Amino acid sequence: QVQLIESGGGLVQAGGSLKVSCAASERTWNTYAMAWFREAPGKERKFVAAINRSGNSTLYSDSVKGRFTITRDNADNTMTLQMNDLNPEDTAVYYCAAGPLVVRLIGSYNSWGRGTQVTVSS
């Protein structure tokens, strides 16, 4: 299990941009696929984006495709999610996750951060 810490959440107006980041404590974290999930109040945690171990392959949910970009920097043990053209529907707690495969299934990820709040006002 790798320790993950999210940061960069905050309040932004609709149409604006925000970047959230995830820092990992594990030196061998580049062996893991990484992903972002989000959870709105009263709703289940949903897949947002994922990136493979080397950072040359990505996966996005249909709701964020074209607006969000996931990247990773293995030298710094960090991963980021650049969120553009934000909508109120994007409001949620965003969680960083690590697992063996680049998939949308939440059960594939076995390490989680505590989350960072992203709020988009209309």
N, CA, C and O atoms as CSV, one atom per row, in Angstrom:
chain,resi,resn,atom,element,x,y,z
A,1,GLN,N,N,0.829,-1.188,0.000
A,1,GLN,CA,C,0.000,0.000,0.000
A,1,GLN,C,C,0.876,1.255,0.000
A,1,GLN,O,O,1.838,1.360,0.761
A,2,VAL,N,N,0.524,2.194,-0.863
A,2,VAL,CA,C,1.257,3.443,-0.971
A,2,VAL,C,C,0.421,4.562,-0.369
A,2,VAL,O,O,-0.790,4.626,-0.582
A,3,GLN,N,N,1.071,5.443,0.382
A,3,GLN,CA,C,0.376,6.581,0.968
A,3,GLN,C,C,0.215,7.691,-0.073
A,3,GLN,O,O,1.175,8.072,-0.742
A,4,LEU,N,N,-0.994,8.197,-0.198
A,4,LEU,CA,C,-1.319,9.212,-1.184
A,4,LEU,C,C,-1.950,10.416,-0.501
A,4,LEU,O,O,-2.777,10.269,0.399
A,5,ILE,N,N,-1.555,11.601,-0.934
A,5,ILE,CA,C,-2.071,12.835,-0.366
A,5,ILE,C,C,-2.470,13.781,-1.487
A,5,ILE,O,O,-1.642,14.150,-2.319
A,6,GLU,N,N,-3.737,14.170,-1.507
A,6,GLU,CA,C,-4.237,15.098,-2.506
A,6,GLU,C,C,-4.091,16.541,-2.021
A,6,GLU,O,O,-4.059,16.811,-0.821
A,7,SER,N,N,-4.004,17.453,-2.981
A,7,SER,CA,C,-3.950,18.866,-2.678
A,7,SER,C,C,-4.444,19.654,-3.880
A,7,SER,O,O,-4.575,19.107,-4.975
A,8,GLY,N,N,-4.718,20.932,-3.678
A,8,GLY,CA,C,-5.088,21.814,-4.769
A,8,GLY,C,C,-6.568,22.062,-4.937
A,8,GLY,O,O,-6.967,22.818,-5.823
A,9,GLY,N,N,-7.393,21.444,-4.111
A,9,GLY,CA,C,-8.820,21.681,-4.205
A,9,GLY,C,C,-9.173,23.091,-3.778
A,9,GLY,O,O,-8.370,23.788,-3.157
A,10,GLY,N,N,-10.384,23.500,-4.119
A,10,GLY,CA,C,-10.825,24.832,-3.760
A,10,GLY,C,C,-12.121,25.194,-4.432
A,10,GLY,O,O,-12.832,24.335,-4.952
A,11,LEU,N,N,-12.421,26.479,-4.416
A,11,LEU,CA,C,-13.642,27.019,-5.000
A,11,LEU,C,C,-13.318,27.745,-6.293
A,11,LEU,O,O,-12.395,28.558,-6.345
A,12,VAL,N,N,-14.080,27.448,-7.333
A,12,VAL,CA,C,-13.882,28.080,-8.627
A,12,VAL,C,C,-15.241,28.322,-9.273
A,12,VAL,O,O,-16.183,27.558,-9.058
A,13,GLN,N,N,-15.338,29.376,-10.057
A,13,GLN,CA,C,-16.575,29.670,-10.765
A,13,GLN,C,C,-16.716,28.804,-12.007
A,13,GLN,O,O,-15.727,28.349,-12.581
A,14,ALA,N,N,-17.951,28.587,-12.408
A,14,ALA,CA,C,-18.217,27.810,-13.614
A,14,ALA,C,C,-17.470,28.394,-14.803
A,14,ALA,O,O,-17.430,29.609,-14.998
A,15,GLY,N,N,-16.883,27.511,-15.589
A,15,GLY,CA,C,-16.088,27.933,-16.722
A,15,GLY,C,C,-14.622,28.121,-16.405
A,15,GLY,O,O,-13.803,28.286,-17.309
A,16,GLY,N,N,-14.289,28.096,-15.139
A,16,GLY,CA,C,-12.915,28.277,-14.715
A,16,GLY,C,C,-12.130,26.987,-14.708
A,16,GLY,O,O,-12.622,25.939,-15.126
A,17,SER,N,N,-10.901,27.074,-14.227
A,17,SER,CA,C,-9.998,25.940,-14.202
A,17,SER,C,C,-9.406,25.743,-12.817
A,17,SER,O,O,-9.322,26.674,-12.016
A,18,LEU,N,N,-9.003,24.524,-12.559
A,18,LEU,CA,C,-8.389,24.179,-11.293
A,18,LEU,C,C,-7.520,22.952,-11.500
A,18,LEU,O,O,-7.830,22.097,-12.329
A,19,LYS,N,N,-6.443,22.865,-10.756
A,19,LYS,CA,C,-5.564,21.703,-10.831
A,19,LYS,C,C,-5.415,21.082,-9.454
A,19,LYS,O,O,-5.064,21.758,-8.487
A,20,VAL,N,N,-5.684,19.792,-9.378
A,20,VAL,CA,C,-5.470,19.054,-8.147
A,20,VAL,C,C,-4.282,18.127,-8.335
A,20,VAL,O,O,-4.013,17.659,-9.441
A,21,SER,N,N,-3.576,17.869,-7.249
A,21,SER,CA,C,-2.373,17.066,-7.319
A,21,SER,C,C,-2.414,15.949,-6.295
A,21,SER,O,O,-3.149,16.013,-5.309
A,22,CYS,N,N,-1.617,14.929,-6.544
A,22,CYS,CA,C,-1.502,13.787,-5.658
A,22,CYS,C,C,-0.032,13.476,-5.473
A,22,CYS,O,O,0.700,13.303,-6.448
A,23,ALA,N,N,0.400,13.406,-4.231
A,23,ALA,CA,C,1.773,13.073,-3.909
A,23,ALA,C,C,1.825,11.698,-3.259
A,23,ALA,O,O,0.987,11.367,-2.420
A,24,ALA,N,N,2.809,10.904,-3.650
A,24,ALA,CA,C,2.961,9.548,-3.140
A,24,ALA,C,C,4.237,9.418,-2.324
A,24,ALA,O,O,5.260,10.022,-2.647
A,25,SER,N,N,4.163,8.626,-1.270
A,25,SER,CA,C,5.312,8.416,-0.400
A,25,SER,C,C,6.186,7.250,-0.833
A,25,SER,O,O,7.356,7.179,-0.455
A,26,GLU,N,N,5.641,6.346,-1.611
A,26,GLU,CA,C,6.338,5.142,-2.026
A,26,GLU,C,C,7.329,5.437,-3.136
A,26,GLU,O,O,6.974,6.022,-4.159
A,27,ARG,N,N,8.579,5.027,-2.928
A,27,ARG,CA,C,9.622,5.276,-3.913
A,27,ARG,C,C,9.419,4.480,-5.192
A,27,ARG,O,O,9.892,4.879,-6.257
A,28,THR,N,N,8.722,3.361,-5.092
A,28,THR,CA,C,8.456,2.532,-6.258
A,28,THR,C,C,7.046,2.760,-6.802
A,28,THR,O,O,6.464,1.867,-7.419
A,29,TRP,N,N,6.506,3.934,-6.579
A,29,TRP,CA,C,5.146,4.212,-7.002
A,29,TRP,C,C,4.994,4.182,-8.505
A,29,TRP,O,O,3.873,4.058,-9.000
A,30,ASN,N,N,6.073,4.290,-9.245
A,30,ASN,CA,C,5.993,4.243,-10.696
A,30,ASN,C,C,5.667,2.849,-11.223
A,30,ASN,O,O,5.560,2.655,-12.433
A,31,THR,N,N,5.509,1.891,-10.335
A,31,THR,CA,C,5.036,0.565,-10.724
A,31,THR,C,C,3.513,0.477,-10.679
A,31,THR,O,O,2.941,-0.542,-11.064
A,32,TYR,N,N,2.858,1.528,-10.216
A,32,TYR,CA,C,1.409,1.538,-10.072
A,32,TYR,C,C,0.741,2.351,-11.172
A,32,TYR,O,O,1.269,3.367,-11.627
A,33,ALA,N,N,-0.424,1.885,-11.586
A,33,ALA,CA,C,-1.326,2.737,-12.328
A,33,ALA,C,C,-1.993,3.693,-11.337
A,33,ALA,O,O,-2.238,3.327,-10.188
A,34,MET,N,N,-2.281,4.902,-11.778
A,34,MET,CA,C,-2.872,5.908,-10.912
A,34,MET,C,C,-4.189,6.383,-11.497
A,34,MET,O,O,-4.403,6.325,-12.708
A,35,ALA,N,N,-5.065,6.851,-10.626
A,35,ALA,CA,C,-6.375,7.280,-11.082
A,35,ALA,C,C,-6.947,8.352,-10.176
A,35,ALA,O,O,-6.525,8.518,-9.031
A,36,TRP,N,N,-7.914,9.074,-10.711
A,36,TRP,CA,C,-8.715,10.020,-9.952
A,36,TRP,C,C,-10.165,9.559,-9.955
A,36,TRP,O,O,-10.716,9.210,-10.998
A,37,PHE,N,N,-10.766,9.561,-8.788
A,37,PHE,CA,C,-12.189,9.334,-8.623
A,37,PHE,C,C,-12.779,10.550,-7.933
A,37,PHE,O,O,-12.057,11.336,-7.321
A,38,ARG,N,N,-14.083,10.703,-8.029
A,38,ARG,CA,C,-14.736,11.803,-7.329
A,38,ARG,C,C,-16.049,11.333,-6.724
A,38,ARG,O,O,-16.695,10.411,-7.222
A,39,GLU,N,N,-16.424,11.994,-5.636
A,39,GLU,CA,C,-17.615,11.603,-4.903
A,39,GLU,C,C,-18.369,12.848,-4.467
A,39,GLU,O,O,-17.873,13.635,-3.660
A,40,ALA,N,N,-19.557,13.020,-4.999
A,40,ALA,CA,C,-20.437,14.101,-4.586
A,40,ALA,C,C,-21.246,13.651,-3.379
A,40,ALA,O,O,-21.446,12.451,-3.192
A,41,PRO,N,N,-21.718,14.586,-2.551
A,41,PRO,CA,C,-22.494,14.205,-1.367
A,41,PRO,C,C,-23.706,13.353,-1.715
A,41,PRO,O,O,-24.504,13.712,-2.582
A,42,GLY,N,N,-23.834,12.233,-1.038
A,42,GLY,CA,C,-24.960,11.351,-1.257
A,42,GLY,C,C,-24.867,10.478,-2.483
A,42,GLY,O,O,-25.802,9.733,-2.779
A,43,LYS,N,N,-23.764,10.548,-3.207
A,43,LYS,CA,C,-23.601,9.760,-4.416
A,43,LYS,C,C,-22.387,8.847,-4.303
A,43,LYS,O,O,-21.508,9.058,-3.467
A,44,GLU,N,N,-22.355,7.839,-5.152
A,44,GLU,CA,C,-21.253,6.894,-5.122
A,44,GLU,C,C,-20.005,7.494,-5.748
A,44,GLU,O,O,-20.076,8.411,-6.566
A,45,ARG,N,N,-18.870,6.959,-5.348
A,45,ARG,CA,C,-17.608,7.400,-5.903
A,45,ARG,C,C,-17.500,6.943,-7.356
A,45,ARG,O,O,-17.716,5.770,-7.662
A,46,LYS,N,N,-17.164,7.877,-8.249
A,46,LYS,CA,C,-17.142,7.587,-9.669
A,46,LYS,C,C,-15.769,7.828,-10.274
A,46,LYS,O,O,-15.004,8.678,-9.820
A,47,PHE,N,N,-15.486,7.062,-11.300
A,47,PHE,CA,C,-14.223,7.172,-12.013
A,47,PHE,C,C,-14.134,8.480,-12.772
A,47,PHE,O,O,-15.121,8.935,-13.349
A,48,VAL,N,N,-12.959,9.087,-12.776
A,48,VAL,CA,C,-12.715,10.320,-13.510
A,48,VAL,C,C,-11.667,10.122,-14.591
A,48,VAL,O,O,-11.927,10.371,-15.768
A,49,ALA,N,N,-10.482,9.674,-14.195
A,49,ALA,CA,C,-9.382,9.514,-15.140
A,49,ALA,C,C,-8.341,8.577,-14.554
A,49,ALA,O,O,-8.265,8.400,-13.338
A,50,ALA,N,N,-7.541,7.980,-15.426
A,50,ALA,CA,C,-6.476,7.094,-14.986
A,50,ALA,C,C,-5.284,7.220,-15.917
A,50,ALA,O,O,-5.415,7.656,-17.061
A,51,ILE,N,N,-4.128,6.836,-15.416
A,51,ILE,CA,C,-2.893,6.906,-16.186
A,51,ILE,C,C,-2.033,5.705,-15.837
A,51,ILE,O,O,-1.989,5.280,-14.682
A,52,ASN,N,N,-1.350,5.159,-16.832
A,52,ASN,CA,C,-0.564,3.963,-16.601
A,52,ASN,C,C,0.755,4.279,-15.913
A,52,ASN,O,O,1.064,5.439,-15.642
A,53,ARG,N,N,1.526,3.237,-15.634
A,53,ARG,CA,C,2.735,3.369,-14.833
A,53,ARG,C,C,3.785,4.279,-15.451
A,53,ARG,O,O,4.500,4.974,-14.728
A,54,SER,N,N,3.890,4.285,-16.768
A,54,SER,CA,C,4.893,5.104,-17.436
A,54,SER,C,C,4.364,6.471,-17.861
A,54,SER,O,O,5.141,7.351,-18.230
A,55,GLY,N,N,3.056,6.650,-17.810
A,55,GLY,CA,C,2.468,7.927,-18.150
A,55,GLY,C,C,2.195,8.145,-19.620
A,55,GLY,O,O,1.903,9.269,-20.027
A,56,ASN,N,N,2.281,7.108,-20.426
A,56,ASN,CA,C,2.070,7.258,-21.862
A,56,ASN,C,C,0.705,6.769,-22.330
A,56,ASN,O,O,0.446,6.707,-23.532
A,57,SER,N,N,-0.162,6.424,-21.396
A,57,SER,CA,C,-1.506,5.985,-21.740
A,57,SER,C,C,-2.478,6.493,-20.687
A,57,SER,O,O,-2.215,6.391,-19.488
A,58,THR,N,N,-3.601,7.040,-21.137
A,58,THR,CA,C,-4.584,7.601,-20.220
A,58,THR,C,C,-5.986,7.109,-20.550
A,58,THR,O,O,-6.255,6.622,-21.648
A,59,LEU,N,N,-6.868,7.251,-19.572
A,59,LEU,CA,C,-8.252,6.838,-19.699
A,59,LEU,C,C,-9.118,7.877,-19.004
A,59,LEU,O,O,-8.784,8.325,-17.907
A,60,TYR,N,N,-10.227,8.268,-19.628
A,60,TYR,CA,C,-11.098,9.291,-19.079
A,60,TYR,C,C,-12.547,8.852,-19.108
A,60,TYR,O,O,-12.962,8.095,-19.986
A,61,SER,N,N,-13.306,9.329,-18.149
A,61,SER,CA,C,-14.740,9.153,-18.206
A,61,SER,C,C,-15.311,10.066,-19.282
A,61,SER,O,O,-14.708,11.083,-19.624
A,62,ASP,N,N,-16.463,9.703,-19.809
A,62,ASP,CA,C,-17.066,10.500,-20.872
A,62,ASP,C,C,-17.418,11.908,-20.397
A,62,ASP,O,O,-17.403,12.848,-21.191
A,63,SER,N,N,-17.729,12.059,-19.134
A,63,SER,CA,C,-18.162,13.346,-18.618
A,63,SER,C,C,-17.039,14.374,-18.528
A,63,SER,O,O,-17.307,15.574,-18.474
A,64,VAL,N,N,-15.787,13.923,-18.510
A,64,VAL,CA,C,-14.665,14.847,-18.377
A,64,VAL,C,C,-13.751,14.847,-19.587
A,64,VAL,O,O,-12.850,15.681,-19.675
A,65,LYS,N,N,-13.960,13.946,-20.506
A,65,LYS,CA,C,-13.104,13.839,-21.683
A,65,LYS,C,C,-13.108,15.151,-22.460
A,65,LYS,O,O,-14.164,15.707,-22.759
A,66,GLY,N,N,-11.922,15.630,-22.779
A,66,GLY,CA,C,-11.784,16.885,-23.486
A,66,GLY,C,C,-11.657,18.090,-22.588
A,66,GLY,O,O,-11.257,19.161,-23.044
A,67,ARG,N,N,-11.992,17.939,-21.312
A,67,ARG,CA,C,-11.905,19.037,-20.353
A,67,ARG,C,C,-10.808,18.814,-19.313
A,67,ARG,O,O,-10.150,19.760,-18.880
A,68,PHE,N,N,-10.620,17.568,-18.920
A,68,PHE,CA,C,-9.641,17.225,-17.888
A,68,PHE,C,C,-8.435,16.543,-18.518
A,68,PHE,O,O,-8.557,15.857,-19.533
A,69,THR,N,N,-7.280,16.735,-17.914
A,69,THR,CA,C,-6.061,16.093,-18.365
A,69,THR,C,C,-5.313,15.525,-17.168
A,69,THR,O,O,-5.010,16.246,-16.217
A,70,ILE,N,N,-5.018,14.240,-17.218
A,70,ILE,CA,C,-4.272,13.589,-16.153
A,70,ILE,C,C,-2.829,13.402,-16.595
A,70,ILE,O,O,-2.564,12.978,-17.719
A,71,THR,N,N,-1.906,13.719,-15.707
A,71,THR,CA,C,-0.487,13.557,-15.981
A,71,THR,C,C,0.204,13.023,-14.732
A,71,THR,O,O,-0.350,13.067,-13.634
A,72,ARG,N,N,1.412,12.522,-14.913
A,72,ARG,CA,C,2.198,12.079,-13.771
A,72,ARG,C,C,3.661,12.413,-13.989
A,72,ARG,O,O,4.141,12.464,-15.121
A,73,ASP,N,N,4.357,12.637,-12.897
A,73,ASP,CA,C,5.782,12.916,-12.917
A,73,ASP,C,C,6.429,11.919,-11.974
A,73,ASP,O,O,6.431,12.115,-10.759
A,74,ASN,N,N,6.973,10.857,-12.532
A,74,ASN,CA,C,7.543,9.803,-11.705
A,74,ASN,C,C,8.803,10.240,-10.970
A,74,ASN,O,O,9.155,9.666,-9.939
A,75,ALA,N,N,9.478,11.248,-11.494
A,75,ALA,CA,C,10.667,11.756,-10.817
A,75,ALA,C,C,10.310,12.415,-9.490
A,75,ALA,O,O,11.088,12.366,-8.537
A,76,ASP,N,N,9.133,13.032,-9.432
A,76,ASP,CA,C,8.683,13.716,-8.223
A,76,ASP,C,C,7.639,12.926,-7.445
A,76,ASP,O,O,7.166,13.385,-6.405
A,77,ASN,N,N,7.280,11.758,-7.931
A,77,ASN,CA,C,6.240,10.939,-7.295
A,77,ASN,C,C,4.934,11.713,-7.149
A,77,ASN,O,O,4.302,11.695,-6.093
A,78,THR,N,N,4.542,12.386,-8.216
A,78,THR,CA,C,3.328,13.177,-8.187
A,78,THR,C,C,2.452,12.885,-9.403
A,78,THR,O,O,2.931,12.431,-10.442
A,79,MET,N,N,1.176,13.153,-9.246
A,79,MET,CA,C,0.207,13.038,-10.310
A,79,MET,C,C,-0.718,14.245,-10.222
A,79,MET,O,O,-1.036,14.711,-9.128
A,80,THR,N,N,-1.145,14.746,-11.366
A,80,THR,CA,C,-2.010,15.913,-11.376
A,80,THR,C,C,-3.221,15.682,-12.265
A,80,THR,O,O,-3.202,14.855,-13.177
A,81,LEU,N,N,-4.272,16.433,-11.975
A,81,LEU,CA,C,-5.465,16.453,-12.798
A,81,LEU,C,C,-5.772,17.911,-13.099
A,81,LEU,O,O,-6.211,18.653,-12.221
A,82,GLN,N,N,-5.542,18.316,-14.332
A,82,GLN,CA,C,-5.865,19.662,-14.773
A,82,GLN,C,C,-7.309,19.677,-15.228
A,82,GLN,O,O,-7.681,18.949,-16.148
A,83,MET,N,N,-8.128,20.503,-14.590
A,83,MET,CA,C,-9.553,20.552,-14.859
A,83,MET,C,C,-9.898,21.903,-15.470
A,83,MET,O,O,-9.722,22.945,-14.838
A,84,ASN,N,N,-10.387,21.876,-16.690
A,84,ASN,CA,C,-10.773,23.086,-17.403
A,84,ASN,C,C,-12.264,23.090,-17.691
A,84,ASN,O,O,-12.915,22.045,-17.678
A,85,ASP,N,N,-12.800,24.285,-17.951
A,85,ASP,CA,C,-14.218,24.440,-18.274
A,85,ASP,C,C,-15.088,23.728,-17.249
A,85,ASP,O,O,-15.945,22.917,-17.601
A,86,LEU,N,N,-14.864,24.033,-16.004
A,86,LEU,CA,C,-15.559,23.352,-14.922
A,86,LEU,C,C,-17.027,23.731,-14.857
A,86,LEU,O,O,-17.409,24.862,-15.157
A,87,ASN,N,N,-17.832,22.776,-14.465
A,87,ASN,CA,C,-19.266,22.948,-14.290
A,87,ASN,C,C,-19.643,22.635,-12.850
A,87,ASN,O,O,-18.898,21.941,-12.158
A,88,PRO,N,N,-20.788,23.133,-12.383
A,88,PRO,CA,C,-21.233,22.780,-11.034
A,88,PRO,C,C,-21.349,21.276,-10.822
A,88,PRO,O,O,-21.197,20.798,-9.698
A,89,GLU,N,N,-21.615,20.530,-11.880
A,89,GLU,CA,C,-21.702,19.079,-11.777
A,89,GLU,C,C,-20.360,18.443,-11.427
A,89,GLU,O,O,-20.316,17.284,-11.014
A,90,ASP,N,N,-19.282,19.176,-11.584
A,90,ASP,CA,C,-17.963,18.673,-11.235
A,90,ASP,C,C,-17.667,18.796,-9.748
A,90,ASP,O,O,-16.643,18.301,-9.276
A,91,THR,N,N,-18.544,19.445,-9.014
A,91,THR,CA,C,-18.355,19.607,-7.578
A,91,THR,C,C,-18.347,18.255,-6.887
A,91,THR,O,O,-19.293,17.478,-7.015
A,92,ALA,N,N,-17.284,17.978,-6.161
A,92,ALA,CA,C,-17.132,16.694,-5.484
A,92,ALA,C,C,-15.834,16.698,-4.699
A,92,ALA,O,O,-15.008,17.600,-4.832
A,93,VAL,N,N,-15.672,15.673,-3.882
A,93,VAL,CA,C,-14.382,15.391,-3.284
A,93,VAL,C,C,-13.616,14.523,-4.268
A,93,VAL,O,O,-14.103,13.475,-4.694
A,94,TYR,N,N,-12.436,14.955,-4.622
A,94,TYR,CA,C,-11.622,14.232,-5.583
A,94,TYR,C,C,-10.579,13.398,-4.855
A,94,TYR,O,O,-9.840,13.896,-4.006
A,95,TYR,N,N,-10.535,12.110,-5.208
A,95,TYR,CA,C,-9.658,11.160,-4.556
A,95,TYR,C,C,-8.600,10.633,-5.513
A,95,TYR,O,O,-8.886,10.327,-6.671
A,96,CYS,N,N,-7.402,10.535,-5.023
A,96,CYS,CA,C,-6.300,9.914,-5.729
A,96,CYS,C,C,-6.258,8.433,-5.369
A,96,CYS,O,O,-6.476,8.065,-4.215
A,97,ALA,N,N,-5.978,7.584,-6.354
A,97,ALA,CA,C,-5.948,6.149,-6.116
A,97,ALA,C,C,-4.812,5.496,-6.895
A,97,ALA,O,O,-4.376,6.007,-7.926
A,98,ALA,N,N,-4.344,4.366,-6.389
A,98,ALA,CA,C,-3.292,3.595,-7.036
A,98,ALA,C,C,-3.703,2.136,-7.128
A,98,ALA,O,O,-4.361,1.607,-6.232
A,99,GLY,N,N,-3.312,1.490,-8.217
A,99,GLY,CA,C,-3.639,0.093,-8.409
A,99,GLY,C,C,-2.795,-0.533,-9.498
A,99,GLY,O,O,-1.931,0.125,-10.078
A,100,PRO,N,N,-3.042,-1.798,-9.778
A,100,PRO,CA,C,-2.203,-2.529,-10.736
A,100,PRO,C,C,-2.551,-2.298,-12.197
A,100,PRO,O,O,-1.715,-2.524,-13.072
A,101,LEU,N,N,-3.783,-1.847,-12.481
A,101,LEU,CA,C,-4.240,-1.744,-13.853
A,101,LEU,C,C,-4.910,-0.408,-14.118
A,101,LEU,O,O,-5.464,0.212,-13.210
A,102,VAL,N,N,-4.854,0.030,-15.371
A,102,VAL,CA,C,-5.549,1.235,-15.797
A,102,VAL,C,C,-6.962,0.829,-16.210
A,102,VAL,O,O,-7.198,0.419,-17.346
A,103,VAL,N,N,-7.886,0.949,-15.274
A,103,VAL,CA,C,-9.269,0.557,-15.506
A,103,VAL,C,C,-10.199,1.548,-14.831
A,103,VAL,O,O,-9.767,2.370,-14.023
A,104,ARG,N,N,-11.475,1.464,-15.167
A,104,ARG,CA,C,-12.492,2.315,-14.561
A,104,ARG,C,C,-13.068,1.723,-13.284
A,104,ARG,O,O,-13.749,2.424,-12.534
A,105,LEU,N,N,-12.813,0.465,-13.028
A,105,LEU,CA,C,-13.411,-0.227,-11.892
A,105,LEU,C,C,-12.756,0.201,-10.592
A,105,LEU,O,O,-11.539,0.108,-10.430
A,106,ILE,N,N,-13.581,0.669,-9.672
A,106,ILE,CA,C,-13.066,1.159,-8.402
A,106,ILE,C,C,-12.408,0.046,-7.592
A,106,ILE,O,O,-11.483,0.301,-6.820
A,107,GLY,N,N,-12.885,-1.190,-7.769
A,107,GLY,CA,C,-12.345,-2.308,-7.017
A,107,GLY,C,C,-10.929,-2.681,-7.392
A,107,GLY,O,O,-10.283,-3.437,-6.667
A,108,SER,N,N,-10.433,-2.177,-8.496
A,108,SER,CA,C,-9.077,-2.477,-8.920
A,108,SER,C,C,-8.027,-1.669,-8.158
A,108,SER,O,O,-6.848,-2.023,-8.158
A,109,TYR,N,N,-8.446,-0.602,-7.519
A,109,TYR,CA,C,-7.514,0.285,-6.832
A,109,TYR,C,C,-7.498,-0.012,-5.340
A,109,TYR,O,O,-8.547,-0.088,-4.701
A,110,ASN,N,N,-6.316,-0.177,-4.799
A,110,ASN,CA,C,-6.185,-0.611,-3.416
A,110,ASN,C,C,-5.519,0.402,-2.495
A,110,ASN,O,O,-5.365,0.137,-1.303
A,111,SER,N,N,-5.124,1.551,-3.018
A,111,SER,CA,C,-4.569,2.624,-2.206
A,111,SER,C,C,-5.308,3.914,-2.514
A,111,SER,O,O,-5.557,4.237,-3.675
A,112,TRP,N,N,-5.658,4.648,-1.462
A,112,TRP,CA,C,-6.474,5.851,-1.619
A,112,TRP,C,C,-5.974,6.989,-0.755
A,112,TRP,O,O,-5.505,6.781,0.364
A,113,GLY,N,N,-6.081,8.199,-1.289
A,113,GLY,CA,C,-5.860,9.377,-0.484
A,113,GLY,C,C,-7.120,9.739,0.264
A,113,GLY,O,O,-8.149,9.079,0.120
A,114,ARG,N,N,-7.042,10.794,1.068
A,114,ARG,CA,C,-8.202,11.214,1.858
A,114,ARG,C,C,-9.120,12.156,1.110
A,114,ARG,O,O,-10.221,12.442,1.580
A,115,GLY,N,N,-8.697,12.642,-0.036
A,115,GLY,CA,C,-9.536,13.469,-0.877
A,115,GLY,C,C,-9.303,14.955,-0.703
A,115,GLY,O,O,-8.807,15.406,0.329
A,116,THR,N,N,-9.668,15.707,-1.727
A,116,THR,CA,C,-9.616,17.160,-1.686
A,116,THR,C,C,-10.896,17.710,-2.309
A,116,THR,O,O,-11.338,17.240,-3.357
A,117,GLN,N,N,-11.483,18.702,-1.658
A,117,GLN,CA,C,-12.773,19.229,-2.080
A,117,GLN,C,C,-12.617,20.192,-3.249
A,117,GLN,O,O,-11.795,21.108,-3.213
A,118,VAL,N,N,-13.417,19.970,-4.282
A,118,VAL,CA,C,-13.509,20.877,-5.418
A,118,VAL,C,C,-14.949,21.353,-5.510
A,118,VAL,O,O,-15.866,20.543,-5.648
A,119,THR,N,N,-15.151,22.656,-5.436
A,119,THR,CA,C,-16.482,23.231,-5.506
A,119,THR,C,C,-16.556,24.211,-6.663
A,119,THR,O,O,-15.746,25.132,-6.759
A,120,VAL,N,N,-17.525,24.011,-7.536
A,120,VAL,CA,C,-17.718,24.869,-8.700
A,120,VAL,C,C,-19.032,25.607,-8.531
A,120,VAL,O,O,-20.089,24.981,-8.442
A,121,SER,N,N,-18.978,26.915,-8.485
A,121,SER,CA,C,-20.169,27.728,-8.316
A,121,SER,C,C,-20.712,28.168,-9.663
A,121,SER,O,O,-19.955,28.375,-10.611
A,122,SER,N,N,-22.024,28.310,-9.742
A,122,SER,CA,C,-22.670,28.716,-10.978
A,122,SER,C,C,-22.772,30.223,-11.083
A,122,SER,O,O,-23.295,30.739,-12.071
